[in-house]
Amino acid sequence: MTKNPVNDYALDQVWRHGRSYNGWTSDSVPETLIRAIYDLTKMGMTSANCSPARFVFLHSSEAKERLKPHLMEGNVEKTLAAPWVVIIAHDLEFHEKIPELFPHNPGAKDWFADEQNRHTTAFRNGTLQGAYLMLAARAIGLDCGPMSGFNNAGVDEEFFLPNEATRTWRSNWLCNIGHGDDSTIFERSPRLAFEDACLIL
């Protein structure tokens, strides 16, 4: 079946006008929207549907205070002020769920028996899913402020390693989520032209 393109309003909201925000309005973001973001994110493509991404959504002041010591100084204020902060992570033992997620070929779990391949796959596909999450947030009318300015090892030690259920999770990056304050963004930076970034062979 031939599919029609989405309209320009949708393209503007998700792509053309989407920005990385450094500040937030006072508008609240209910948990139902966070769950809606994940329900869209999980539909994104991953290798053998391996779905290695794991998301830790921080909403309470107490949870954000646990994150604070691991942030670069320039990221502290905007992160503590964000309605939600998500730790975008991946599970290094994601393959254990392959029989559930790839039921027509449960033996695909063995494709990831090699530790190096498994870790590379987890990072690659978890990163993809993190990007899906940001696009999903924009699609439902929220804004994002992604950042890599934090101590990954510190975050892993604080949030993941002490707990048996999450000890194989590893942080990738952080993303603040809320309704962005337009006064906190800069002019959009240039992007590469097709001729500078692409080849047609």
N, C-alpha and C positions, 0 to 999 in steps of 0.2 A: 504494500500500500504506500503510495506517495504521501509524504508528510509535508505539511505547509510550514513555512517559517513562522516563528513567533512574531508578534507585532513589535513595532519600534519602541513602544513604551516599555515592554519587557526587556528589550536589548539595552535601552538606556539605563534602566534601573540596575540590572545585573552587571553590565559591562561598561557602557560608555560613560556613565555618570558615577559609577561606583568608585569610592575613594577609601584610602586608609585614614581612619580618624584618630585624632589625638585627644579628643575631649567629647563629652557626652551631655545631652540634655537631661533634665530631671524626669523625663517620661519613663515610666516603669516598663519592664519587660517580664511578663508572667512566665512561669515555668512551662505552661502549655506551648508557648512559642519555641522554647528551647527543645522540647520534645518533638515539635514539628520540624525543626531544623534537622534533627537526627533522622527522623523518618524519611526525609528527602535524601540526606547524605548517604544512608545505607543502600540506596538504590544505585549508586555510582559503580562503575566497572572496576574490578580488581582481578588480578591473575587467579584463575580457577576459583573465583568468588571467595578468595582467602580472607578478605576483610580484616586485615591486621590492626587497623586503627582502633585506638581506645581514647575516649574523651572524658576528661574530668572537668565538670562544670563547677566553678567556684562562684557562689552567690553571697554567702554570709560574710560579714566583716571578719569573723574568726578565721574562715578559710583563706581569705585574702591576706590576712596578717601572717599566716603560715608561709605564704608565697613571697611576701615582701622582702625578707632577707636575701632572697636569691635573685632579685631583680637588679639590673643596672639602675643607677641613680636616676637617669633621665626617663625611665619607664615607671617609676614608683607612683607618682601622683595620678597619672592617667589610668593606671591599672586599678588602684584602690578606688577611684571614682567611677569606674565602669560598672554598669549593672551586673554584668556577668564576665567572667574570665574563664576561658577554656584552655586546659593543658591538652594539646594535641600530641598524642603518644602512639606507640605501636607495641604490640605484644610479640616478643621474640619467639614465643612458643605458639604462635597463631595456628600452626599446622595441626594442632590437636583438635581443632574444630572443623577441619576439612571434611570429615565424614558427614557431619551435620550440614555443612554449607554447600557441599558438592556431591549430593547423594547419588547421582548417576555414575559417579566414579569415586567411591570413598577411598580407594587405594591411592588416589592422588596425594594423600598425606605423605607418602613415601618420596614424592618428588622433592620434598623439602627436608630430607633426612640430613643432608650436609649442612653443618652449622653456618658456614659462610654464606651459602646460597640462601638459607632461611633468613639470616639477618639482613642481607641485601634486599630480599623480597619484602620483608616486613617494612624496611625503611622506605623503599620505593612506593609500595602500594599504600602504606600509611600516610605518606606525603600527599599522594593523590587524593586520598579520602579527606585530608585536612583542607585541601583546596575545594573539594566538593562542599565541605561544610560552610566555607565562607561564601560560596556562590549560593548555597541554599539559604543562608541568613539574608543575603541581599534580596533573594527572590521573594521572601516573605515580608520584606519591608524593613529589615534591620540593617545596621551598619557594622563594619568590622574594623579592628585595629590590630593587625597581626604584628608580632615582634619576635625577634630572636635574641634580644639583649637580656639574657638571664643565664644563670648557672645551671646547666642541665643536670650535672651530677648532684648538685644540692637539691634540686626539685625531685629527682628520682629518690634520693635518700629520705626526703621529707614525706613524699606522698606514696611511693610505690614499694620500696625495698622492705620496709618493716612488716608488710602484710603478705601473707602466703598467696592470696588471690591475685595480687598485683605485682609480685616480686619480679616477674619477667617483662613488665612494661617499662618502656623507656621514653622519655620526653623528646619531642622534636621541636616544636615551637609553641608559642602562646598566642592567643587571640582574644582581645577584648570585644565584647558584643553589646550593642545597645542602640540607641538613637543618637546618631552623630551630631555634634555641634559644628555647624559649617564654619564658624569663626576659627576653628582650630586646625583647618587644613590649609596647605599651601597651594599655589597654582600647580596644576597638573604638570608633571615633568614630561619631557619629550619621550617618544617611543621610536624604535627603529622602524624604518621603512621596509616594505616587503623585500626590496632588492638588497637590503643590508643584512637581513636575517634569514632569507629563504633561498632555496635552490629548487628549480624544476628541472628534472633530468629526463 
